[in-house]
């Protein structure tokens, strides 16, 4: 009976001792729950904007590209229509018809090369690209945050490989 | 056939317009500049 009591006493005494030491040492707790939810922390923590705004501007950029593409398609399809009627009519000489026919062929070639180049540039890791070929000039717009001469020359190299008649290649990077 | 007018709900998106024009011009054998796409405006908006 006496031993049992002394065990209890020892247990309680050691518990009190531990708690006392804990309080006396008085070190700041590593986790302060109340401090975490006070207004001060709200001021300290800056809100970081997510990438949603970026996405929106990419969509608008892409939409602008699409609009330009439509404009070019419309212009070319009108031209092709005119050339086709020229080839079909009787009012023109054989040479003129031949020339018109060659022009149509050229248009088809330019169209497919542009589409091909857009695919190639996209495969280099860009979100969207717009390629316009006007005779020996090639204009390229690319959606990209960073711009460097190295990246530009990489694109120009691919363009010259695909379209050897390219004399003047211009690359512009449109940031988001 | 002279031309086609398409009124579509989602046509404010240029990419949808473009794909519609491409599809229609190939399927109906008509030049792309003869196809007009307009956005359908919903009344209960």
Backbone of each chain as ProteinMPNN parsed JSONL, in Angstrom:
{"seq_chain_A": "XXXXXXXXXXXXXXXXXXXXXXXXXXXXXXXXXXXXXXXXXXXXXXXXXXXXXXXXXXXXXXXXXXXXXXXXXXXXXXXXXXXXXXXXXXXXXXXXXXXXXXXXXXXXXXXXXXXXXXXXXXXXXXXXXXXXXXXXXXXXXXXXXXXXXXXXXXXXXXXXXXXXXXXXXXXXXXXX", "coords_chain_A": {"N_chain_A": [[0.832, -1.208, 0.0], [1.866, 1.211, 0.815], [4.013, 1.37, -0.943], [2.718, 1.554, -3.358], [1.52, 4.042, -3.14], [3.749, 5.716, -3.019], [4.769, 5.378, -5.569], [2.745, 6.577, -7.155], [3.018, 9.141, -6.122], [5.604, 9.768, -6.99], [5.261, 9.72, -9.754], [3.391, 11.823, -10.223], [4.885, 13.906, -9.176], [7.105, 14.008, -10.892], [5.817, 14.691, -13.242], [4.825, 17.257, -12.632], [7.286, 18.494, -12.31], [8.376, 18.374, -14.877], [6.526, 19.945, -16.312], [6.87, 22.38, -15.012], [9.54, 22.996, -15.607], [9.271, 23.317, -18.315], [7.621, 25.608, -18.445], [9.214, 27.474, -17.147], [11.497, 27.699, -18.703], [10.52, 29.116, -20.865], [10.537, 29.517, -23.736], [9.853, 30.711, -27.041], [7.069, 29.35, -28.65], [7.269, 27.09, -31.385], [5.132, 26.84, -33.088], [2.54, 28.955, -33.483], [-0.662, 29.212, -33.075], [-2.673, 31.186, -32.862], [-1.436, 33.501, -33.663], [-1.106, 32.952, -36.319], [-3.545, 33.4, -37.546], [-4.013, 36.064, -37.316], [-4.381, 39.594, -38.209], [-1.945, 40.637, -38.903], [-0.391, 38.712, -40.209], [-1.734, 38.524, -42.545], [-1.063, 40.853, -43.818], [1.621, 40.4, -44.137], [1.805, 38.235, -45.85], [1.996, 38.089, -49.24], [-0.308, 38.248, -51.894], [-0.246, 36.044, -54.577], [-0.468, 36.304, -58.024], [-2.195, 34.137, -60.171], [-1.761, 32.168, -63.17], [-3.89, 32.807, -64.746], [-4.45, 35.188, -66.046], [-2.515, 35.292, -67.986], [-3.252, 33.23, -69.659], [-5.586, 34.175, -70.752], [-4.642, 36.291, -72.287], [-3.14, 34.909, -74.065], [-5.098, 33.563, -75.483], [-6.39, 35.716, -76.699], [-4.361, 36.684, -78.289], [-3.968, 34.529, -79.948], [-6.414, 34.526, -81.153], [-6.215, 36.872, -82.605], [-4.26, 36.14, -84.426], [-5.679, 34.201, -85.771], [-7.604, 35.734, -86.975], [-6.075, 37.224, -88.755], [-5.166, 35.173, -90.363], [-7.555, 34.379, -91.521], [-8.113, 36.605, -93.006], [-6.048, 36.588, -94.886], [-6.581, 34.17, -96.167], [-9.018, 34.766, -97.33], [-8.348, 36.783, -99.146], [-6.642, 35.382, -100.856], [-8.343, 33.422, -101.815], [-10.116, 34.873, -103.28], [-8.431, 35.845, -105.27], [-7.7, 33.447, -106.432], [-10.116, 32.635, -107.471], [-10.519, 34.592, -109.437], [-8.366, 34.011, -111.104], [-8.997, 31.449, -111.89], [-11.315, 31.849, -113.403], [-10.161, 33.272, -115.407], [-8.497, 31.405, -116.609], [-10.455, 29.746, -117.598], [-11.906, 31.278, -119.439], [-12.531, 32.57, -122.794], [-11.393, 34.856, -123.646], [-8.749, 35.353, -123.368], [-5.265, 35.004, -124.251], [-3.278, 32.073, -124.996], [-0.836, 32.22, -123.699], [-1.326, 33.987, -121.596], [-3.213, 32.56, -120.169], [-1.699, 30.408, -119.412], [0.088, 31.644, -117.715], [-1.646, 32.477, -115.689], [-2.417, 30.014, -114.764], [-0.027, 29.06, -113.719], [0.245, 30.856, -111.65], [-1.832, 30.111, -109.988], [-0.936, 27.638, -109.206], [1.298, 28.415, -107.782], [0.098, 29.755, -105.66], [-1.15, 27.649, -104.31], [1.079, 26.275, -103.524], [2.343, 28.131, -101.813], [0.409, 28.34, -99.832], [0.396, 25.74, -98.692], [3.013, 25.598, -97.838], [3.113, 27.601, -95.908], [1.362, 26.562, -93.946], [2.771, 24.289, -93.308], [5.159, 25.388, -92.267], [4.156, 26.689, -90.031], [3.408, 24.52, -88.494], [5.919, 23.369, -88.094], [7.254, 25.377, -86.63], [5.639, 25.452, -84.38], [6.237, 22.969, -83.393], [8.712, 23.428, -82.422], [8.272, 24.331, -79.965], [6.552, 26.462, -79.425], [3.512, 28.199, -78.568], [1.734, 29.228, -80.463], [1.886, 30.138, -83.905], [2.28, 32.427, -86.604], [2.588, 32.489, -90.009], [3.474, 34.335, -92.782], [3.833, 34.412, -96.187], [5.178, 36.449, -98.558], [5.993, 36.729, -101.657], [9.422, 37.029, -101.82], [9.683, 37.633, -99.234], [9.356, 36.634, -95.87], [7.201, 36.702, -93.231], [7.081, 36.25, -89.808], [5.201, 35.629, -86.961], [5.353, 34.946, -83.562], [4.093, 33.444, -80.636], [5.465, 34.109, -77.671], [7.117, 34.364, -74.527], [9.767, 34.987, -73.996], [12.447, 36.422, -75.87], [15.016, 35.887, -78.171], [18.058, 36.149, -80.041], [19.085, 33.755, -80.72], [16.945, 31.97, -80.651], [15.439, 33.126, -82.673], [17.112, 32.786, -84.891], [17.111, 30.091, -85.056], [14.509, 29.604, -85.858], [14.562, 30.932, -88.321], [16.4, 29.4, -89.709], [14.999, 26.995, -90.004], [12.931, 27.919, -91.605], [14.259, 28.697, -93.966], [15.134, 26.271, -94.809], [12.816, 25.005, -95.479], [11.603, 26.7, -97.306], [13.222, 27.658, -99.794], [13.287, 29.923, -101.384], [13.063, 32.022, -99.736], [14.077, 35.163, -98.988], [14.183, 37.379, -97.382], [13.688, 37.131, -94.075], [11.606, 37.745, -91.416], [11.321, 37.726, -87.963], [9.105, 38.035, -85.31], [8.583, 38.308, -81.851], [5.791, 37.913, -79.937], [4.999, 38.843, -76.851], [3.206, 37.5, -74.011]], "CA_chain_A": [[0.0, 0.0, 0.0], [2.753, 2.357, 0.938], [4.808, 1.426, -2.163], [1.822, 2.013, -4.421], [1.332, 5.47, -2.971], [4.982, 6.419, -3.38], [4.847, 5.358, -7.053], [1.843, 7.63, -7.601], [3.608, 10.421, -5.763], [6.745, 10.005, -7.883], [4.741, 10.006, -11.097], [2.831, 13.159, -10.238], [5.954, 14.866, -8.931], [7.911, 14.164, -12.117], [4.967, 15.415, -14.195], [4.86, 18.662, -12.222], [8.638, 18.984, -12.563], [8.528, 18.573, -16.332], [5.711, 21.093, -16.717], [7.506, 23.575, -14.471], [10.728, 23.288, -16.424], [8.765, 23.791, -19.608], [7.159, 26.982, -18.316], [10.292, 28.358, -16.708], [12.435, 27.941, -19.824], [9.849, 30.236, -21.539], [10.979, 29.782, -25.121], [8.687, 30.897, -27.908], [6.616, 28.115, -29.286], [7.502, 27.114, -32.842], [3.86, 26.974, -33.819], [1.619, 29.811, -32.757], [-1.913, 29.114, -33.831], [-3.452, 32.429, -32.868], [-0.682, 34.459, -34.471], [-1.261, 32.59, -37.73], [-4.782, 33.909, -38.122], [-4.215, 37.485, -37.022], [-4.342, 40.457, -39.388], [-0.57, 40.941, -39.295], [0.091, 37.75, -41.202], [-2.388, 38.818, -43.827], [-0.258, 41.889, -44.475], [2.935, 39.871, -44.499], [1.732, 37.298, -46.97], [1.549, 38.728, -50.466], [-1.094, 37.373, -52.76], [0.437, 35.811, -55.856], [-1.426, 36.116, -59.105], [-2.016, 32.888, -60.917], [-1.482, 32.363, -64.595], [-5.133, 32.904, -65.508], [-4.41, 36.351, -66.927], [-1.675, 34.912, -69.111], [-4.011, 32.374, -70.571], [-6.534, 35.016, -71.463], [-3.971, 37.066, -73.317], [-2.748, 33.978, -75.125], [-6.269, 33.311, -76.318], [-6.666, 36.882, -77.536], [-3.291, 36.72, -79.285], [-4.259, 33.455, -80.883], [-7.566, 34.984, -81.921], [-5.733, 37.866, -83.564], [-3.603, 35.357, -85.478], [-6.711, 33.515, -86.552], [-8.253, 36.75, -87.789], [-5.172, 37.536, -89.87], [-5.182, 34.011, -91.24], [-8.792, 34.414, -92.301], [-7.982, 37.708, -93.969], [-5.168, 36.123, -95.958], [-7.306, 33.121, -96.904], [-10.053, 35.392, -98.139], [-7.683, 37.473, -100.248], [-6.126, 34.378, -101.79], [-9.418, 32.688, -102.48], [-10.633, 35.784, -104.315], [-7.451, 35.844, -106.352], [-7.787, 32.148, -107.106], [-11.357, 32.664, -108.244], [-10.275, 35.407, -110.634], [-7.446, 33.297, -111.985], [-9.693, 30.288, -112.455], [-12.186, 32.316, -114.491], [-9.263, 33.695, -116.484], [-8.073, 30.191, -117.306], [-11.598, 29.129, -118.26], [-12.563, 32.122, -120.443], [-11.966, 32.539, -124.142], [-10.922, 36.185, -124.041], [-7.31, 35.523, -123.124], [-4.394, 34.179, -125.094], [-2.759, 30.865, -124.347], [0.248, 32.582, -122.77], [-1.93, 34.582, -120.397], [-3.834, 31.468, -119.405], [-0.608, 29.627, -118.825], [0.598, 32.43, -116.58], [-2.646, 32.402, -114.633], [-2.368, 28.661, -114.211], [1.177, 28.998, -112.879], [-0.009, 31.635, -110.431], [-2.667, 29.279, -109.098], [-0.05, 26.62, -108.649], [2.132, 29.112, -106.796], [-0.742, 30.017, -104.491], [-1.32, 26.392, -103.574], [2.374, 25.953, -102.922], [2.556, 29.043, -100.685], [-0.535, 27.96, -98.766], [0.805, 24.535, -97.965], [4.278, 25.868, -97.144], [2.807, 28.361, -94.685], [0.81, 25.64, -92.944], [3.874, 23.413, -92.91], [6.074, 26.146, -91.411], [3.502, 26.916, -88.74], [3.52, 23.268, -87.726], [7.323, 23.176, -87.695], [7.574, 26.328, -85.562], [4.943, 24.994, -83.168], [6.937, 21.797, -82.85], [9.898, 23.918, -81.707], [7.878, 24.585, -78.583], [5.776, 27.694, -79.249], [2.085, 27.927, -78.473], [1.085, 29.508, -81.731], [2.746, 30.86, -84.835], [1.622, 32.882, -87.831], [3.583, 32.653, -91.063], [2.952, 34.929, -94.013], [4.842, 34.449, -97.242], [4.864, 37.379, -99.64], [7.117, 36.592, -102.587], [10.66, 36.571, -101.184], [9.661, 37.992, -97.809], [8.59, 35.765, -94.979], [6.959, 37.342, -91.94], [6.7, 35.246, -88.816], [4.857, 36.073, -85.605], [5.374, 33.801, -82.655], [3.691, 33.74, -79.26], [6.523, 33.655, -76.763], [7.448, 35.344, -73.49], [11.156, 35.412, -74.116], [12.915, 36.53, -77.242], [16.469, 35.893, -78.248], [18.521, 35.98, -81.417], [19.317, 32.329, -80.93], [15.653, 31.378, -81.0], [15.046, 33.666, -83.967], [17.897, 32.175, -85.967], [16.638, 28.706, -85.139], [13.303, 29.639, -86.694], [14.942, 31.338, -89.68], [17.041, 28.246, -90.325], [13.939, 26.056, -90.414], [12.19, 28.529, -92.712], [15.054, 28.643, -95.207], [15.209, 24.886, -95.241], [11.527, 24.612, -96.049], [11.243, 27.638, -98.381], [14.535, 28.158, -100.213], [13.187, 31.239, -102.023], [12.991, 33.047, -98.7], [15.236, 36.054, -99.058], [14.123, 38.225, -96.197], [12.846, 36.495, -93.065], [11.467, 38.564, -90.215], [10.679, 37.019, -86.853], [8.786, 38.901, -84.169], [8.054, 37.575, -80.707], [4.738, 38.629, -79.219], [4.885, 38.376, -75.468], [1.831, 37.299, -73.582]], "C_chain_A": [[0.864, 1.254, 0.0], [3.583, 2.545, -0.346], [3.975, 2.007, -3.323], [1.653, 3.524, -4.359], [2.569, 6.251, -3.395], [5.188, 6.433, -4.9], [3.977, 6.452, -7.644], [2.456, 9.004, -7.363], [4.754, 10.778, -6.72], [6.277, 10.41, -9.285], [4.237, 11.438, -11.179], [3.923, 14.212, -10.073], [6.787, 15.103, -10.197], [7.133, 14.935, -13.173], [4.999, 16.911, -13.917], [6.228, 19.257, -12.554], [8.825, 19.296, -14.047], [7.789, 19.815, -16.79], [6.344, 22.391, -16.233], [8.715, 23.979, -15.314], [10.314, 23.879, -17.768], [8.354, 25.252, -19.528], [8.296, 27.938, -18.005], [11.22, 28.684, -17.872], [11.877, 29.023, -20.761], [10.396, 30.538, -22.934], [9.738, 29.942, -26.008], [8.33, 29.591, -28.641], [6.846, 28.179, -30.798], [6.216, 27.276, -33.639], [2.893, 27.792, -32.995], [0.326, 29.919, -33.555], [-2.656, 30.418, -33.943], [-2.772, 33.481, -33.749], [-0.939, 34.238, -35.97], [-2.483, 33.23, -38.363], [-5.018, 35.375, -37.825], [-4.046, 38.311, -38.302], [-2.923, 40.718, -39.877], [-0.062, 40.002, -40.38], [-0.517, 38.017, -42.565], [-1.592, 39.876, -44.598], [1.072, 41.33, -44.962], [2.892, 39.0, -45.741], [1.197, 38.02, -48.195], [0.742, 37.747, -51.3], [-0.404, 37.273, -54.122], [-0.618, 35.572, -56.933], [-1.147, 34.824, -59.846], [-1.899, 33.197, -62.404], [-2.753, 32.568, -65.41], [-5.114, 34.09, -66.467], [-3.588, 36.058, -68.179], [-2.462, 34.151, -70.158], [-4.952, 33.212, -71.415], [-5.838, 35.761, -72.6], [-3.46, 36.161, -74.424], [-3.91, 33.733, -76.068], [-6.528, 34.483, -77.243], [-5.625, 37.016, -78.641], [-3.568, 35.707, -80.381], [-5.448, 33.832, -81.765], [-7.158, 35.998, -82.976], [-5.045, 37.17, -84.741], [-4.639, 34.738, -86.406], [-7.403, 34.507, -87.484], [-7.391, 37.089, -89.007], [-5.155, 36.404, -90.882], [-6.411, 34.032, -92.138], [-8.721, 35.481, -93.391], [-7.164, 37.257, -95.182], [-5.878, 35.078, -96.82], [-8.32, 33.74, -97.843], [-9.449, 36.06, -99.379], [-7.248, 36.468, -101.319], [-7.25, 33.676, -102.524], [-10.083, 33.561, -103.544], [-9.729, 35.766, -105.537], [-7.554, 34.554, -107.157], [-9.03, 32.071, -107.979], [-11.159, 33.412, -109.551], [-9.41, 34.649, -111.632], [-8.135, 32.112, -112.65], [-10.617, 30.719, -113.592], [-11.35, 32.738, -115.691], [-8.829, 32.486, -117.311], [-9.223, 29.629, -118.141], [-12.164, 29.957, -119.409], [-11.843, 32.07, -121.784], [-11.308, 33.86, -124.538], [-9.416, 36.359, -123.885], [-6.494, 34.585, -124.012], [-3.852, 33.001, -124.282], [-1.67, 31.199, -123.337], [-0.314, 33.128, -121.458], [-2.557, 33.509, -119.513], [-2.772, 30.644, -118.692], [-0.063, 30.318, -117.58], [-0.349, 32.351, -115.39], [-2.591, 31.041, -113.955], [-1.163, 28.507, -113.28], [0.971, 29.738, -111.557], [-0.848, 30.837, -109.437], [-1.803, 28.235, -108.415], [0.816, 27.204, -107.534], [1.355, 29.351, -105.498], [-0.891, 28.765, -103.638], [-0.042, 26.052, -102.825], [2.623, 26.827, -101.687], [1.671, 28.663, -99.514], [-0.022, 26.775, -97.97], [2.121, 24.764, -97.244], [4.046, 26.626, -95.854], [2.301, 27.443, -93.589], [1.908, 24.743, -92.395], [4.809, 24.134, -91.936], [5.469, 26.414, -90.045], [3.608, 25.679, -87.87], [4.941, 23.08, -87.223], [7.679, 24.096, -86.535], [6.893, 25.931, -84.26], [5.673, 23.818, -82.553], [8.243, 22.194, -82.167], [9.555, 24.333, -80.277], [7.131, 25.89, -78.37], [4.29, 27.366, -79.261], [1.378, 28.153, -79.796], [2.039, 30.307, -82.616], [1.947, 31.244, -86.068], [2.707, 33.148, -88.871], [2.902, 33.242, -92.29], [4.076, 34.995, -95.039], [4.365, 35.42, -98.311], [6.076, 37.469, -100.533], [8.378, 36.17, -101.848], [10.728, 36.973, -99.713], [8.836, 36.984, -97.025], [8.445, 36.463, -93.635], [6.45, 36.298, -90.955], [6.379, 35.924, -87.486], [4.754, 34.841, -84.729], [4.902, 34.254, -81.283], [4.762, 33.194, -78.328], [6.846, 34.747, -75.765], [8.859, 35.877, -73.657], [11.529, 35.516, -75.596], [14.434, 36.589, -77.24], [16.869, 35.677, -79.698], [18.736, 34.512, -81.74], [18.033, 31.64, -81.365], [15.211, 31.833, -82.388], [15.812, 32.986, -85.097], [17.536, 30.706, -86.14], [15.418, 28.636, -86.058], [13.675, 29.943, -88.139], [15.592, 30.18, -90.427], [15.992, 27.26, -90.84], [13.184, 26.592, -91.625], [12.961, 28.389, -94.015], [15.172, 27.221, -95.727], [13.934, 24.489, -95.976], [11.167, 25.453, -97.28], [12.521, 28.305, -98.869], [14.476, 29.539, -100.869], [13.128, 32.37, -101.004], [14.265, 33.883, -98.714], [15.326, 36.893, -97.79], [13.163, 37.599, -95.177], [12.805, 37.376, -91.823], [10.734, 37.782, -89.143], [10.342, 38.026, -85.758], [8.124, 38.074, -83.074], [6.996, 38.435, -80.022], [4.616, 38.052, -77.831], [3.435, 38.275, -75.054], [1.416, 38.371, -72.586]], "O_chain_A": [[0.609, 2.216, -0.725], [3.834, 3.666, -0.788], [4.445, 2.811, -4.128], [1.643, 4.203, -5.386], [2.473, 7.296, -4.038], [5.722, 7.398, -5.446], [4.415, 7.179, -8.536], [2.434, 9.889, -8.219], [4.866, 11.909, -7.192], [6.828, 11.318, -9.906], [4.603, 12.181, -12.088], [3.907, 15.257, -10.723], [7.129, 16.238, -10.529], [7.706, 15.734, -13.914], [5.173, 17.726, -14.823], [6.318, 20.391, -13.025], [9.36, 20.342, -14.417], [8.32, 20.632, -17.542], [6.355, 23.388, -16.956], [8.882, 25.142, -15.679], [10.931, 24.815, -18.277], [8.681, 26.048, -20.409], [8.349, 29.056, -18.518], [11.676, 29.819, -18.007], [12.642, 29.761, -21.381], [10.682, 31.691, -23.26], [8.692, 29.355, -25.727], [9.183, 28.869, -29.157], [6.634, 29.224, -31.413], [6.234, 27.802, -34.752], [2.472, 27.364, -31.92], [0.244, 30.619, -34.564], [-3.211, 30.734, -34.996], [-3.423, 34.236, -34.471], [-0.982, 35.178, -36.764], [-2.482, 33.564, -39.548], [-6.115, 35.882, -38.059], [-3.625, 37.795, -39.338], [-2.691, 40.98, -41.057], [0.598, 40.418, -41.333], [0.102, 37.77, -43.6], [-1.457, 39.823, -45.82], [1.586, 41.704, -46.016], [3.803, 39.017, -46.569], [0.067, 38.509, -48.186], [1.076, 36.565, -51.393], [-0.033, 38.278, -54.728], [-1.527, 34.757, -56.775], [0.004, 34.474, -60.109], [-1.937, 34.355, -62.821], [-2.709, 32.51, -66.639], [-5.681, 34.025, -67.558], [-3.913, 36.509, -69.278], [-2.353, 34.393, -71.36], [-5.101, 32.998, -72.618], [-6.355, 35.855, -73.713], [-3.354, 36.577, -75.578], [-3.743, 33.697, -77.287], [-6.845, 34.299, -78.418], [-5.936, 37.401, -79.768], [-3.422, 35.988, -81.571], [-5.491, 33.507, -82.952], [-7.676, 35.995, -84.092], [-5.223, 37.555, -85.896], [-4.505, 34.746, -87.63], [-7.745, 34.18, -88.621], [-7.888, 37.223, -90.125], [-5.132, 36.631, -92.092], [-6.338, 33.748, -93.334], [-9.189, 35.297, -94.514], [-7.529, 37.504, -96.331], [-5.783, 35.103, -98.047], [-8.475, 33.316, -98.988], [-9.955, 35.926, -100.493], [-7.455, 36.676, -102.515], [-7.132, 33.368, -103.71], [-10.552, 33.066, -104.569], [-10.188, 35.684, -106.676], [-7.502, 34.561, -108.387], [-9.004, 31.518, -109.078], [-11.562, 32.954, -110.621], [-9.676, 34.641, -112.833], [-7.892, 31.81, -113.818], [-10.699, 30.046, -114.62], [-11.766, 32.585, -116.839], [-8.798, 32.534, -118.54], [-9.015, 29.107, -119.236], [-12.839, 29.406, -120.278], [-10.713, 31.595, -121.892], [-10.738, 33.978, -125.623], [-8.873, 37.406, -124.236], [-6.964, 33.537, -124.454], [-3.961, 32.956, -123.056], [-1.569, 30.58, -122.277], [0.148, 32.786, -120.37], [-2.448, 33.544, -118.288], [-2.929, 30.242, -117.539], [0.207, 29.694, -116.554], [0.074, 32.183, -114.246], [-2.704, 30.932, -112.734], [-1.258, 27.912, -112.207], [1.447, 29.317, -110.503], [-0.621, 30.875, -108.228], [-1.922, 27.985, -107.216], [1.034, 26.581, -106.495], [1.878, 29.176, -104.397], [-0.777, 28.81, -102.413], [-0.061, 25.612, -101.675], [3.057, 26.333, -100.647], [2.103, 28.661, -98.361], [-0.004, 26.795, -96.739], [2.347, 24.207, -96.169], [4.68, 26.351, -94.835], [2.745, 27.524, -92.444], [1.975, 24.47, -91.196], [5.204, 23.574, -90.914], [6.162, 26.377, -89.028], [3.863, 25.767, -86.669], [5.157, 22.685, -86.078], [8.32, 23.672, -85.572], [7.471, 26.05, -83.179], [5.723, 23.682, -81.33], [8.821, 21.403, -81.422], [10.441, 24.646, -79.481], [7.076, 26.386, -77.245], [3.86, 26.391, -79.877], [0.524, 27.363, -80.199], [2.886, 31.054, -82.127], [1.068, 30.51, -86.52], [3.626, 33.933, -88.639], [1.895, 32.724, -92.773], [5.135, 35.567, -94.783], [3.296, 35.246, -98.895], [7.047, 38.167, -100.239], [8.422, 35.07, -101.298], [11.712, 36.688, -99.03], [7.77, 36.547, -97.458], [9.437, 36.778, -92.979], [5.507, 35.561, -91.24], [7.182, 36.692, -86.955], [4.151, 33.834, -85.102], [5.275, 35.333, -80.82], [4.946, 31.982, -78.209], [6.851, 35.928, -76.113], [9.112, 37.069, -73.48], [11.0, 34.799, -76.445], [15.047, 37.259, -76.409], [16.12, 35.097, -80.484], [18.59, 34.083, -82.885], [18.017, 30.845, -82.304], [14.682, 31.048, -83.175], [15.237, 32.649, -86.132], [17.644, 30.151, -87.233], [15.302, 27.753, -86.907], [13.177, 29.306, -89.067], [15.369, 29.997, -91.624], [16.086, 26.759, -91.961], [12.84, 25.848, -92.543], [12.397, 28.012, -95.043], [15.294, 26.993, -96.931], [13.964, 23.743, -96.954], [10.498, 24.964, -98.191], [12.867, 29.394, -98.413], [15.48, 30.249, -100.913], [13.141, 33.544, -101.374], [15.367, 33.385, -98.486], [16.398, 37.082, -97.215], [11.955, 37.551, -95.41], [13.843, 37.71, -91.251], [9.655, 37.241, -89.384], [11.209, 38.787, -85.328], [7.236, 37.261, -83.329], [7.279, 39.549, -79.581], [4.184, 36.914, -77.652], [2.552, 38.881, -75.66], [0.281, 38.365, -72.109]]}, "seq_chain_B": "XXXXXXXXXXXXXXXXXXXXXXXXXXXXXXXXXXXXXXXXXXXXX", "coords_chain_B": {"N_chain_B": [[-24.466, 28.029, -107.095], [-23.996, 30.849, -105.108], [-23.167, 31.965, -102.675], [-22.685, 31.41, -99.104], [-24.395, 31.803, -96.037], [-23.762, 31.545, -92.669], [-25.162, 31.219, -89.517], [-24.161, 31.001, -86.302], [-24.009, 29.821, -82.921], [-21.591, 29.822, -81.393], [-19.918, 31.531, -82.739], [-18.436, 33.787, -82.158], [-15.906, 33.231, -81.551], [-12.904, 33.306, -83.181], [-11.439, 31.144, -84.04], [-13.248, 29.112, -84.27], [-14.847, 30.14, -86.267], [-13.012, 30.085, -88.387], [-12.503, 27.35, -88.671], [-15.002, 26.484, -89.38], [-15.328, 27.743, -91.847], [-13.298, 26.554, -93.324], [-14.11, 23.851, -93.298], [-16.64, 23.985, -94.57], [-15.956, 25.027, -97.064], [-14.467, 22.998, -98.16], [-16.232, 20.827, -98.141], [-18.484, 21.682, -99.589], [-17.373, 22.52, -101.923], [-16.667, 25.255, -102.51], [-15.419, 28.595, -102.813], [-13.516, 29.994, -100.098], [-13.967, 32.767, -99.618], [-16.554, 33.194, -100.233], [-18.099, 32.439, -98.196], [-19.853, 33.401, -95.362], [-19.665, 33.983, -91.934], [-21.661, 34.48, -89.166], [-22.289, 35.585, -85.806], [-24.657, 34.018, -83.704], [-26.968, 35.679, -81.784], [-28.146, 35.133, -78.613], [-31.404, 35.44, -77.234], [-32.266, 35.232, -74.561], [-30.212, 36.183, -72.779]], "CA_chain_B": [[-24.37, 28.515, -105.719], [-23.222, 32.091, -105.08], [-22.514, 32.127, -101.385], [-23.337, 30.762, -97.964], [-24.384, 32.531, -94.773], [-23.92, 30.645, -91.524], [-25.335, 31.88, -88.223], [-23.864, 29.971, -85.313], [-23.952, 30.346, -81.549], [-20.239, 30.017, -80.861], [-19.111, 32.098, -83.813], [-17.61, 34.947, -81.808], [-14.538, 32.727, -81.497], [-12.375, 33.324, -84.55], [-10.95, 29.82, -84.428], [-14.413, 28.342, -84.702], [-15.198, 30.693, -87.584], [-12.063, 29.619, -89.385], [-12.668, 25.922, -88.937], [-16.271, 26.355, -90.113], [-15.099, 28.139, -93.234], [-12.485, 25.509, -93.951], [-14.911, 22.644, -93.497], [-17.684, 24.215, -95.559], [-15.409, 25.235, -98.405], [-14.057, 21.712, -98.733], [-17.369, 19.924, -98.326], [-19.412, 22.179, -100.608], [-16.614, 22.912, -103.12], [-16.924, 26.673, -102.753], [-14.267, 29.372, -102.334], [-13.719, 30.485, -98.723], [-14.452, 34.146, -99.496], [-18.005, 33.223, -100.474], [-18.779, 31.962, -96.989], [-19.9, 34.414, -94.3], [-20.079, 33.419, -90.644], [-22.112, 35.494, -88.212], [-22.613, 35.027, -84.502], [-26.06, 34.035, -83.335], [-27.122, 36.266, -80.455], [-29.26, 34.51, -77.91], [-32.26, 36.477, -76.635], [-32.341, 35.127, -73.095], [-28.856, 36.24, -72.233]], "C_chain_B": [[-23.464, 29.752, -105.67], [-22.478, 32.252, -103.767], [-23.299, 31.447, -100.276], [-23.271, 31.7, -96.762], [-24.64, 31.528, -93.65], [-24.103, 31.487, -90.275], [-25.18, 30.814, -87.143], [-23.688, 30.596, -83.94], [-22.531, 30.684, -81.094], [-19.332, 30.79, -81.784], [-18.361, 33.363, -83.422], [-16.147, 34.54, -81.661], [-14.002, 32.581, -82.919], [-11.912, 31.942, -85.012], [-12.082, 28.936, -84.91], [-14.853, 28.817, -86.079], [-14.324, 30.102, -88.676], [-12.278, 28.148, -89.71], [-13.975, 25.658, -89.676], [-16.061, 26.663, -91.59], [-14.32, 27.063, -93.976], [-13.321, 24.285, -94.289], [-15.914, 22.847, -94.625], [-17.101, 24.341, -96.957], [-14.932, 23.914, -99.004], [-15.257, 20.831, -99.043], [-18.242, 20.378, -99.492], [-18.704, 22.661, -101.881], [-16.865, 24.37, -103.484], [-15.732, 27.462, -102.186], [-14.541, 29.943, -100.949], [-14.279, 31.904, -98.643], [-15.937, 34.281, -99.793], [-18.798, 32.726, -99.275], [-18.712, 33.054, -95.915], [-20.404, 33.759, -93.014], [-20.492, 34.565, -89.725], [-22.448, 34.823, -86.877], [-24.11, 35.108, -84.243], [-26.172, 34.615, -81.927], [-28.349, 35.688, -79.787], [-30.065, 35.577, -77.183], [-32.233, 36.444, -75.108], [-30.958, 35.138, -72.471], [-28.773, 37.301, -71.174]], "O_chain_B": [[-22.322, 29.715, -106.126], [-21.306, 32.628, -103.747], [-24.418, 30.975, -100.478], [-22.237, 32.314, -96.495], [-25.607, 30.767, -93.683], [-23.293, 32.372, -89.999], [-25.954, 29.859, -87.073], [-23.273, 31.748, -83.813], [-22.307, 31.725, -80.475], [-18.11, 30.729, -81.648], [-17.704, 33.965, -84.272], [-15.257, 35.39, -81.647], [-14.552, 31.85, -83.742], [-11.978, 31.608, -86.195], [-11.919, 28.126, -85.823], [-15.188, 28.013, -86.949], [-14.802, 29.679, -89.729], [-12.241, 27.747, -90.873], [-14.064, 24.739, -90.491], [-16.546, 25.948, -92.467], [-14.645, 26.71, -95.11], [-13.261, 23.752, -95.397], [-16.037, 22.011, -95.52], [-17.67, 23.832, -97.922], [-14.986, 23.729, -100.22], [-15.299, 20.169, -100.08], [-18.69, 19.556, -100.291], [-19.352, 23.151, -102.806], [-17.229, 24.684, -104.617], [-15.116, 27.048, -101.204], [-15.67, 30.334, -100.653], [-14.998, 32.222, -97.695], [-16.514, 35.356, -99.624], [-20.022, 32.608, -99.335], [-17.635, 33.563, -95.605], [-21.428, 33.075, -93.005], [-19.733, 35.516, -89.539], [-22.836, 33.656, -86.829], [-24.75, 36.122, -84.522], [-25.553, 34.111, -80.99], [-29.453, 35.746, -80.328], [-29.504, 36.5, -76.592], [-32.184, 37.483, -74.45], [-30.581, 34.226, -71.734], [-27.709, 37.507, -70.589]]}, "name": "protein", "num_of_chains": 2, "seq": "XXXXXXXXXXXXXXXXXXXXXXXXXXXXXXXXXXXXXXXXXXXXXXXXXXXXXXXXXXXXXXXXXXXXXXXXXXXXXXXXXXXXXXXXXXXXXXXXXXXXXXXXXXXXXXXXXXXXXXXXXXXXXXXXXXXXXXXXXXXXXXXXXXXXXXXXXXXXXXXXXXXXXXXXXXXXXXXXXXXXXXXXXXXXXXXXXXXXXXXXXXXXXXXXXXXXXXXXXXXXX"}
